[in-house]
Amino acid sequence: MIGNLPLSEEDLRFWKENGYVVAREVIPIENCRATERAIWEFAGMDPDDPETWYPDPPVGNIMKEIYQHQALWDNRQHPRMHGAFSQIWGTEKLSVSRDRASINPPERPGYEFKGPWLHWDLRIEEIPPLEKIGVQGILYLTDTAENQGAFVCIPGFHLKVHEWLRSLPEGADPREVVREEFGDQAVAIEGGAGDLVIWHTALPHGSSPNSAEVPRIGQYITMNPVRREPSEESRAESERWWQERLTGLNKNEKAQEHREGTTATLTPLGRRLLGVDSW
């Protein structure tokens, strides 16, 4: 089933050494434009009116709680998206994350970047051994320059994170220490619309301040191996999340994303990735 593989052998070597990789042109530009429009509309912002980019009062971060629009699903179930994660994991039997999108507008007086800056999306004590990788990803929906609020990470940190954690003084906050000691080593990753950045969960990472003239818009997507057949209860819960167009807001708190429109149509691949159908 695996086809449209976007990562070269050189890309995969880069991934192992640096803990991140950019899969180029994973999603067609027309998909990016459709998703971009959906996010703007959901956020109640006008891409042609910068005054709408800055909510009043300012919101704490850049995340937009949109999950179930057809455009987002079209990206999740695209064969090249599946192919990229299949190459990382070495298997086609994957499940897709239930994740959201973001708009990172340019900074201006009264609207300074509030993060998320360098961090991990898991508890430090739960960072797995190197051989038990976890991955995350962001799809750039717009051409994104290094200074345009791009994704940032500390390359190669996954190779030394456990030794570094053991070296910290008792009571030290790893997030504060990594920002102070390694913040100047963070690399901003540029990319074109349709490029997918995949990174190792052990990498300190984040978004960055946008000093350009236009926002960075992205969709968060990751995939993980299916270790066992999902239970009937799990299948039913996944189908309900999709059919009822629920958000993933605050993890276990469910709310309907929108009351108008239709439920997204899934391809056979999309149904497997969701966990409704078996591989």
PyMOL commands that set and color helices and strands:
alter all, ss='L'
color gray80, all
select helices_A, chain A and resi 9-18+29-43+50-53+70-76+79-89+124-126+157-159+161-167+174-185+232-243+268-274
alter helices_A, ss='H'
color red, helices_A
select strands_A, chain A and resi 20-23+63-64+94-96+101-104+135-140+152-153+187-188+196-200+205-206+216-220+223-225
alter strands_A, ss='S'
color yellow, strands_A
deselect
rebuild
show_as cartoon
